[in-house]
Amino acid sequence: MTNKEEITDEMKGKAFVQILEHIRKQDDLIHSWTKYYLSIQAGLAIALAFILRLTTETSDCLIKVGSLILPFLGIATAFYITRIIVREHKWQGRYICSLNKLRNLPVIYETDPDPEKPGYIARQFLQIRWVLIIGWAIVAVISFF
């Protein structure tokens, strides 16, 4: 082997490790956003339950406004945080495609994901988003009347 081939193999090895690190970091980032997502939705649901449990001595206006604002916040966070999570999944797919382009290295992912289309987990988040949006919308409509 010449020095040029050794450097190329060394560079491939470093690229392999670096791309694997990016994939791992994306996974950690997705988990962090998921925890944030669930915490916000749970917090809004608890806040709504608290507002609805207020006694009749409290202003009806406060109850009406609160029970309309919280569903709006639930819908907005469900929409936007899901977009962020799906985007992070697409980035992870791009890193996997980059990893699979490296030749003569261990195969970790058998097939290339399509980074432009959401994968299985991202599709699940997109479905959950609609469940949350419909649920919050029903709460908003019920509280309006």
Summary of the structure (lengths in Angstrom):
residues: 145
radius of gyration: 22.9
end to end distance: 79.0
largest distance: 85.4
contacts: 384
relative contact order: 0.14
helix: 81%
strand: 0%
